[in-house]
Amino acid sequence: MNIARLEIPSVYFGPFFAEVFRLFEKYRCKSQPHCRDKCTEEKTEMSRIHIALNTHDLDESIAFYSKLFGQEPAKQRERWVKFDINEPALNLTLNQIDQPVAGSQISHLGIEVEDSETVAAMDRRLQQLGLITAPETNTTCCYALQDKTWVTDPNGHAWEFFHVKGDA
């Protein structure tokens, strides 16, 4: 079976989006059985999403994100913390500010997972850790049928773990 590669010239979308499309192709290829061995032979490059969030209570946020990602920070300095997450590939920093963070100034943050079972497992894990979740099954969002669960950090940043089941 031959899978057409998605070629997006950086002149149209800039180098950032060209890199996003390259990573998409790399991981899409790895998910195909006939392509997996060839793709895993490639040199693995360090590419991941970086998100920097402001927080008023650094200790409370460290506790939340340690539970959310199941690991402690990789680095911690005065008023700053860094999490190096391998799965999903994420560089998350928390920056302490003096004024309270009143809810999210972004729409939300999300991690797309492979299947609905992974969404359900994430929901159970977060609840077992004492976090409040808001699961949704067979919901229509962004023109797609999805299963998802939501959790909100101490500063009001909403996180969704979701699986797209199909177009809606």
ChimeraX commands (.cxc) that place a marker at each C-alpha (Angstrom):
marker #1 position 0.00,0.00,0.00 radius 0.5
marker #1 position 1.40,3.38,-0.99 radius 0.5
marker #1 position 0.60,6.39,1.18 radius 0.5
marker #1 position 0.94,9.79,-0.43 radius 0.5
marker #1 position 3.12,12.15,1.57 radius 0.5
marker #1 position 1.71,15.51,2.54 radius 0.5
marker #1 position 4.10,18.14,1.16 radius 0.5
marker #1 position 3.44,21.68,2.41 radius 0.5
marker #1 position 5.95,24.25,1.15 radius 0.5
marker #1 position 7.15,26.54,3.94 radius 0.5
marker #1 position 6.73,29.53,1.63 radius 0.5
marker #1 position 2.95,29.21,2.14 radius 0.5
marker #1 position 2.79,28.72,5.89 radius 0.5
marker #1 position 6.21,29.63,7.22 radius 0.5
marker #1 position 8.84,27.37,8.78 radius 0.5
marker #1 position 6.86,26.68,11.97 radius 0.5
marker #1 position 3.93,25.13,10.12 radius 0.5
marker #1 position 6.27,23.30,7.76 radius 0.5
marker #1 position 7.82,21.68,10.86 radius 0.5
marker #1 position 4.37,20.84,12.27 radius 0.5
marker #1 position 3.41,19.13,9.00 radius 0.5
marker #1 position 6.77,17.26,8.94 radius 0.5
marker #1 position 6.12,15.93,12.44 radius 0.5
marker #1 position 2.55,15.01,11.51 radius 0.5
marker #1 position 3.83,12.98,8.58 radius 0.5
marker #1 position 6.51,11.32,10.72 radius 0.5
marker #1 position 4.02,10.16,13.35 radius 0.5
marker #1 position 1.31,9.27,10.81 radius 0.5
marker #1 position 3.87,7.12,9.03 radius 0.5
marker #1 position 4.91,5.42,12.28 radius 0.5
marker #1 position 1.29,4.42,12.87 radius 0.5
marker #1 position 1.16,2.48,9.59 radius 0.5
marker #1 position 2.39,-1.15,9.97 radius 0.5
marker #1 position 4.02,-1.26,6.52 radius 0.5
marker #1 position 5.87,1.98,7.17 radius 0.5
marker #1 position 6.76,1.70,10.88 radius 0.5
marker #1 position 10.12,-0.07,10.52 radius 0.5
marker #1 position 11.40,2.36,7.90 radius 0.5
marker #1 position 10.33,5.39,9.95 radius 0.5
marker #1 position 11.87,4.14,13.20 radius 0.5
marker #1 position 15.22,3.78,11.44 radius 0.5
marker #1 position 15.30,7.56,10.97 radius 0.5
marker #1 position 17.30,9.65,13.39 radius 0.5
marker #1 position 14.96,10.81,16.15 radius 0.5
marker #1 position 14.96,14.58,16.46 radius 0.5
marker #1 position 13.93,16.50,19.55 radius 0.5
marker #1 position 10.73,18.27,18.57 radius 0.5
marker #1 position 7.89,19.02,20.93 radius 0.5
marker #1 position 5.37,21.64,21.85 radius 0.5
marker #1 position 6.38,24.33,24.34 radius 0.5
marker #1 position 3.75,26.02,26.46 radius 0.5
marker #1 position 4.57,28.70,29.01 radius 0.5
marker #1 position 1.84,29.43,31.54 radius 0.5
marker #1 position 1.64,32.14,34.17 radius 0.5
marker #1 position 0.69,31.12,37.70 radius 0.5
marker #1 position 0.11,33.01,40.92 radius 0.5
marker #1 position 0.69,30.01,43.22 radius 0.5
marker #1 position 3.70,28.11,41.90 radius 0.5
marker #1 position 3.52,25.33,44.52 radius 0.5
marker #1 position -0.15,24.61,43.79 radius 0.5
marker #1 position 0.55,24.53,40.05 radius 0.5
marker #1 position 3.55,22.22,40.51 radius 0.5
marker #1 position 1.34,19.80,42.46 radius 0.5
marker #1 position -1.37,19.93,39.76 radius 0.5
marker #1 position 0.96,19.39,36.79 radius 0.5
marker #1 position 2.94,16.68,38.63 radius 0.5
marker #1 position -0.34,14.77,39.01 radius 0.5
marker #1 position -1.52,15.55,35.48 radius 0.5
marker #1 position 1.64,14.28,33.79 radius 0.5
marker #1 position 2.73,11.73,36.41 radius 0.5
marker #1 position 6.17,13.22,36.98 radius 0.5
marker #1 position 7.98,15.90,38.91 radius 0.5
marker #1 position 9.52,18.99,37.31 radius 0.5
marker #1 position 12.81,18.55,35.46 radius 0.5
marker #1 position 14.08,21.97,36.60 radius 0.5
marker #1 position 12.99,24.40,39.25 radius 0.5
marker #1 position 14.28,27.87,39.87 radius 0.5
marker #1 position 12.96,30.83,41.84 radius 0.5
marker #1 position 9.52,31.69,40.41 radius 0.5
marker #1 position 10.02,29.27,37.46 radius 0.5
marker #1 position 9.55,25.54,36.82 radius 0.5
marker #1 position 10.09,23.35,33.77 radius 0.5
marker #1 position 8.47,20.00,33.01 radius 0.5
marker #1 position 10.04,17.85,30.26 radius 0.5
marker #1 position 7.29,15.47,29.24 radius 0.5
marker #1 position 8.11,12.66,26.81 radius 0.5
marker #1 position 4.57,11.49,26.11 radius 0.5
marker #1 position 3.10,13.66,24.80 radius 0.5
marker #1 position 6.23,15.53,23.69 radius 0.5
marker #1 position 5.89,18.75,25.68 radius 0.5
marker #1 position 8.11,21.38,27.25 radius 0.5
marker #1 position 5.89,23.08,29.83 radius 0.5
marker #1 position 7.10,25.99,31.91 radius 0.5
marker #1 position 5.30,27.69,34.76 radius 0.5
marker #1 position 6.15,31.32,35.44 radius 0.5
marker #1 position 5.12,32.79,38.79 radius 0.5
marker #1 position 3.60,36.26,38.60 radius 0.5
marker #1 position 2.51,38.54,41.44 radius 0.5
marker #1 position -1.08,39.21,40.39 radius 0.5
marker #1 position -3.68,36.42,40.37 radius 0.5
marker #1 position -4.33,34.67,37.07 radius 0.5
marker #1 position -8.06,35.02,36.52 radius 0.5
marker #1 position -9.02,32.12,34.31 radius 0.5
marker #1 position -7.55,31.17,31.04 radius 0.5
marker #1 position -6.49,33.83,28.59 radius 0.5
marker #1 position -6.36,31.11,25.96 radius 0.5
marker #1 position -9.26,29.00,24.74 radius 0.5
marker #1 position -7.88,25.72,26.12 radius 0.5
marker #1 position -4.99,23.32,25.84 radius 0.5
marker #1 position -5.39,19.83,24.50 radius 0.5
marker #1 position -3.80,16.50,23.84 radius 0.5
marker #1 position -5.21,14.24,21.16 radius 0.5
marker #1 position -4.91,10.55,21.96 radius 0.5
marker #1 position -5.20,7.39,19.86 radius 0.5
marker #1 position -8.54,6.01,21.04 radius 0.5
marker #1 position -11.52,6.41,23.36 radius 0.5
marker #1 position -10.10,3.84,25.78 radius 0.5
marker #1 position -7.11,6.12,26.35 radius 0.5
marker #1 position -9.47,9.03,27.09 radius 0.5
marker #1 position -11.36,6.91,29.63 radius 0.5
marker #1 position -8.12,5.68,31.23 radius 0.5
marker #1 position -6.86,9.27,31.54 radius 0.5
marker #1 position -10.14,10.32,33.15 radius 0.5
marker #1 position -9.90,7.47,35.72 radius 0.5
marker #1 position -6.25,8.26,36.49 radius 0.5
marker #1 position -6.93,11.97,37.05 radius 0.5
marker #1 position -9.91,11.22,39.30 radius 0.5
marker #1 position -7.83,8.74,41.34 radius 0.5
marker #1 position -5.33,11.56,41.88 radius 0.5
marker #1 position -8.08,13.74,43.32 radius 0.5
marker #1 position -8.53,16.00,40.29 radius 0.5
marker #1 position -11.99,16.98,39.12 radius 0.5
marker #1 position -12.73,15.92,35.55 radius 0.5
marker #1 position -15.59,16.55,33.15 radius 0.5
marker #1 position -15.87,13.63,30.74 radius 0.5
marker #1 position -17.85,13.89,27.50 radius 0.5
marker #1 position -18.68,10.98,25.21 radius 0.5
marker #1 position -19.99,11.14,21.66 radius 0.5
marker #1 position -19.93,14.92,21.74 radius 0.5
marker #1 position -19.82,17.09,18.64 radius 0.5
marker #1 position -17.07,19.68,18.75 radius 0.5
marker #1 position -15.08,21.40,16.02 radius 0.5
marker #1 position -17.10,19.59,13.34 radius 0.5
marker #1 position -16.08,16.20,14.73 radius 0.5
marker #1 position -17.56,13.46,16.88 radius 0.5
marker #1 position -15.30,13.09,19.93 radius 0.5
marker #1 position -14.81,11.46,23.29 radius 0.5
marker #1 position -12.96,13.69,25.74 radius 0.5
marker #1 position -12.32,14.55,29.32 radius 0.5
marker #1 position -11.56,17.97,30.73 radius 0.5
marker #1 position -9.50,19.05,33.75 radius 0.5
marker #1 position -8.71,22.59,34.90 radius 0.5
marker #1 position -5.48,23.72,36.54 radius 0.5
marker #1 position -5.40,26.01,39.61 radius 0.5
marker #1 position -5.23,29.11,37.38 radius 0.5
marker #1 position -8.26,28.24,35.24 radius 0.5
marker #1 position -6.38,26.80,32.24 radius 0.5
marker #1 position -8.62,24.11,30.76 radius 0.5
marker #1 position -7.00,20.92,29.41 radius 0.5
marker #1 position -8.81,18.42,27.22 radius 0.5
marker #1 position -7.72,14.89,26.40 radius 0.5
marker #1 position -9.66,13.84,23.32 radius 0.5
marker #1 position -10.13,11.29,20.59 radius 0.5
marker #1 position -11.73,12.18,17.26 radius 0.5
marker #1 position -14.08,9.43,16.17 radius 0.5
marker #1 position -15.06,10.99,12.85 radius 0.5
marker #1 position -16.49,14.01,11.09 radius 0.5
marker #1 position -19.75,15.51,12.27 radius 0.5
marker link #1:1,2 radius 0.2
marker link #1:2,3 radius 0.2
marker link #1:3,4 radius 0.2
marker link #1:4,5 radius 0.2
marker link #1:5,6 radius 0.2
marker link #1:6,7 radius 0.2
marker link #1:7,8 radius 0.2
marker link #1:8,9 radius 0.2
marker link #1:9,10 radius 0.2
marker link #1:10,11 radius 0.2
marker link #1:11,12 radius 0.2
marker link #1:12,13 radius 0.2
marker link #1:13,14 radius 0.2
marker link #1:14,15 radius 0.2
marker link #1:15,16 radius 0.2
marker link #1:16,17 radius 0.2
marker link #1:17,18 radius 0.2
marker link #1:18,19 radius 0.2
marker link #1:19,20 radius 0.2
marker link #1:20,21 radius 0.2
marker link #1:21,22 radius 0.2
marker link #1:22,23 radius 0.2
marker link #1:23,24 radius 0.2
marker link #1:24,25 radius 0.2
marker link #1:25,26 radius 0.2
marker link #1:26,27 radius 0.2
marker link #1:27,28 radius 0.2
marker link #1:28,29 radius 0.2
marker link #1:29,30 radius 0.2
marker link #1:30,31 radius 0.2
marker link #1:31,32 radius 0.2
marker link #1:32,33 radius 0.2
marker link #1:33,34 radius 0.2
marker link #1:34,35 radius 0.2
marker link #1:35,36 radius 0.2
marker link #1:36,37 radius 0.2
marker link #1:37,38 radius 0.2
marker link #1:38,39 radius 0.2
marker link #1:39,40 radius 0.2
marker link #1:40,41 radius 0.2
marker link #1:41,42 radius 0.2
marker link #1:42,43 radius 0.2
marker link #1:43,44 radius 0.2
marker link #1:44,45 radius 0.2
marker link #1:45,46 radius 0.2
marker link #1:46,47 radius 0.2
marker link #1:47,48 radius 0.2
marker link #1:48,49 radius 0.2
marker link #1:49,50 radius 0.2
marker link #1:50,51 radius 0.2
marker link #1:51,52 radius 0.2
marker link #1:52,53 radius 0.2
marker link #1:53,54 radius 0.2
marker link #1:54,55 radius 0.2
marker link #1:55,56 radius 0.2
marker link #1:56,57 radius 0.2
marker link #1:57,58 radius 0.2
marker link #1:58,59 radius 0.2
marker link #1:59,60 radius 0.2
marker link #1:60,61 radius 0.2
marker link #1:61,62 radius 0.2
marker link #1:62,63 radius 0.2
marker link #1:63,64 radius 0.2
marker link #1:64,65 radius 0.2
marker link #1:65,66 radius 0.2
marker link #1:66,67 radius 0.2
marker link #1:67,68 radius 0.2
marker link #1:68,69 radius 0.2
marker link #1:69,70 radius 0.2
marker link #1:70,71 radius 0.2
marker link #1:71,72 radius 0.2
marker link #1:72,73 radius 0.2
marker link #1:73,74 radius 0.2
marker link #1:74,75 radius 0.2
marker link #1:75,76 radius 0.2
marker link #1:76,77 radius 0.2
marker link #1:77,78 radius 0.2
marker link #1:78,79 radius 0.2
marker link #1:79,80 radius 0.2
marker link #1:80,81 radius 0.2
marker link #1:81,82 radius 0.2
marker link #1:82,83 radius 0.2
marker link #1:83,84 radius 0.2
marker link #1:84,85 radius 0.2
marker link #1:85,86 radius 0.2
marker link #1:86,87 radius 0.2
marker link #1:87,88 radius 0.2
marker link #1:88,89 radius 0.2
marker link #1:89,90 radius 0.2
marker link #1:90,91 radius 0.2
marker link #1:91,92 radius 0.2
marker link #1:92,93 radius 0.2
marker link #1:93,94 radius 0.2
marker link #1:94,95 radius 0.2
marker link #1:95,96 radius 0.2
marker link #1:96,97 radius 0.2
marker link #1:97,98 radius 0.2
marker link #1:98,99 radius 0.2
marker link #1:99,100 radius 0.2
marker link #1:100,101 radius 0.2
marker link #1:101,102 radius 0.2
marker link #1:102,103 radius 0.2
marker link #1:103,104 radius 0.2
marker link #1:104,105 radius 0.2
marker link #1:105,106 radius 0.2
marker link #1:106,107 radius 0.2
marker link #1:107,108 radius 0.2
marker link #1:108,109 radius 0.2
marker link #1:109,110 radius 0.2
marker link #1:110,111 radius 0.2
marker link #1:111,112 radius 0.2
marker link #1:112,113 radius 0.2
marker link #1:113,114 radius 0.2
marker link #1:114,115 radius 0.2
marker link #1:115,116 radius 0.2
marker link #1:116,117 radius 0.2
marker link #1:117,118 radius 0.2
marker link #1:118,119 radius 0.2
marker link #1:119,120 radius 0.2
marker link #1:120,121 radius 0.2
marker link #1:121,122 radius 0.2
marker link #1:122,123 radius 0.2
marker link #1:123,124 radius 0.2
marker link #1:124,125 radius 0.2
marker link #1:125,126 radius 0.2
marker link #1:126,127 radius 0.2
marker link #1:127,128 radius 0.2
marker link #1:128,129 radius 0.2
marker link #1:129,130 radius 0.2
marker link #1:130,131 radius 0.2
marker link #1:131,132 radius 0.2
marker link #1:132,133 radius 0.2
marker link #1:133,134 radius 0.2
marker link #1:134,135 radius 0.2
marker link #1:135,136 radius 0.2
marker link #1:136,137 radius 0.2
marker link #1:137,138 radius 0.2
marker link #1:138,139 radius 0.2
marker link #1:139,140 radius 0.2
marker link #1:140,141 radius 0.2
marker link #1:141,142 radius 0.2
marker link #1:142,143 radius 0.2
marker link #1:143,144 radius 0.2
marker link #1:144,145 radius 0.2
marker link #1:145,146 radius 0.2
marker link #1:146,147 radius 0.2
marker link #1:147,148 radius 0.2
marker link #1:148,149 radius 0.2
marker link #1:149,150 radius 0.2
marker link #1:150,151 radius 0.2
marker link #1:151,152 radius 0.2
marker link #1:152,153 radius 0.2
marker link #1:153,154 radius 0.2
marker link #1:154,155 radius 0.2
marker link #1:155,156 radius 0.2
marker link #1:156,157 radius 0.2
marker link #1:157,158 radius 0.2
marker link #1:158,159 radius 0.2
marker link #1:159,160 radius 0.2
marker link #1:160,161 radius 0.2
marker link #1:161,162 radius 0.2
marker link #1:162,163 radius 0.2
marker link #1:163,164 radius 0.2
marker link #1:164,165 radius 0.2
marker link #1:165,166 radius 0.2
marker link #1:166,167 radius 0.2
marker link #1:167,168 radius 0.2
view
